[in-house]
């Protein structure tokens, strides 16, 4: 498979930077010399300590977020997925902050200290709502433009910000590539093996699934971690640190709505109809982009060749080797950090 590299003078700077990286990547179908770096050695030298969350009113939410680095630095917004939290970036953020970036890590709606400002607001997790939350956060923090980077729900959100608000996006780092979808597209059946990988989506479509997730949230999500990253041997302390974010009073409602909305089993809010109509056309992303994939991602994810044409600007795909699963920023923080810094250069 061949993917286009950056076709401008900055490509030389990128290649020089990549040559000194501690991670082993496969760049655009060309494998770097040397054996793959195991996940256990792909760690930075900075201890994973995050400051206490702050709160800011942004749109319908009071968003909990952690900020690191100088307030006048180039902004980088790091977006987590399900079932994870901002600690997926615990090794990434300190390195970027030390390099002079303003790093912002928000809890998505339904996670951590992010809460709805009004009890009557629908607990809506459609894709456009999550992206609008990010723009509202940027406005609230006075961030005009930022690099947006994420995985899972966070990657989809970052993709949407880059596609619909390119003037607010300096660049994009997206794990598993182009994840923008629509209810209409999601109505098409997949091959049986692919449908099997989405077992939890169908579970959540039932009342039994909602009750089961509410009753067994931490056990359920730990299983997802294990299935999505089969070669990542995280310890109890690592999981428990993130699992506290699932105690949010809206967490179950947000997760259930997200997956039911995808299947057309739950309505969104009319205020997002125009955005969803644009997203249904699969808009091209024109900002500079690096997509990443772990070589041991056990979660459902598209093959890189299926989304290459969705990126119309400078683009590169990197395969991160060493048994790296779905939670790539936490399993391979050096690789993720390198991608952000390359986009910023």
Phi, psi and omega in degrees: 000138181238130178240149182287143174267170174302127183252062176204176183301334181293345179299324179295318178297320179298314182297324177293319179294317183295327182297335181265001183292151179276348182265156174257125183238164164249114186261116173048038178087355179252116186274132176295147180295152178102163182283160181294144178278125178294152184302325185295336181262356182271059185235144176280171180270001183266130181293145185279080178241128179247142176294169177294146180294149170257172177231142175213138175285127182211110183061225182280001189244155157259106189269127172273134182209156173248134179237137178224154178092174182291141182293340179260010178282165174297130188280139173230123179253122184252122188243122182274176180236195177254139353259082184229192176203193185295343180288353170299339181252017184297331178267341182276311188300314181299325180292315179294320179297318179295335179274000174103007180272148171272107187257125180238126181236098180273146165285129174296161176304133182091007182228147171055229184264008176281123182227159176282141183282339181229135181297332185278350181293131179301140177276076190258130179236028176295157189300321182294326180294318180295321178292319178297327175301319181294317178296319178297321177296315178301317179298316183295328181265003179070031179262114181281315180222150180207156163281130177249135185214140180186183179218157178056229179306324181294324177292318178299316179298316178297319177302317183292318177302315180294324183283318187264335181231059183299335179291344178261358190239114177285332181179171188225135167237117188231115175285130182072014164079226187269110187244010179293132181226195177201159177299321180296314180295323182288348179285343181285131180291151179255166173302152186307318182296322178291321178298322180301322182294339179263027185307321184290332177297319180286326175299315181292343179287348183255157175295324175302318179294319178297314180295320180294320179292320179296322183282330188232038188305308185292319179294319180299311184290329175296321176298318177300315177305315183292319180288322184283336181225071189296342180253008178263112184261070180288153180262175183298320182296320179296315180292314183298326179299318178280326186296337177299333179292340181279354179282358177306135184297340181256004188300310183298314181299320181292315181297313181298317180295320181305310184283327176291321178299318181303323182271004181076019181264354178218143179280155168264196177259142184299333181296343180258003184301317182295321178294316181295326177296320177292320181293330180294341177277000183055063184297146178288150175256123187254349182283158177304132189222140165237126172258148183232151173212136174277149183282356179228038180287113182268358179270158176302132179201149181283153174287143184304325183291343181280342182241003183305318185287351179282349182252112187259354178258202176298134190210147174206144175247138178234129171264123182262118185265166176113027180077033184274128183261212190287324183273063190301319181300326181274328180278330181223065185296329179295317179296317181293317179297317178302320180295316179297315182292328177293316177298324183284340186281000000 
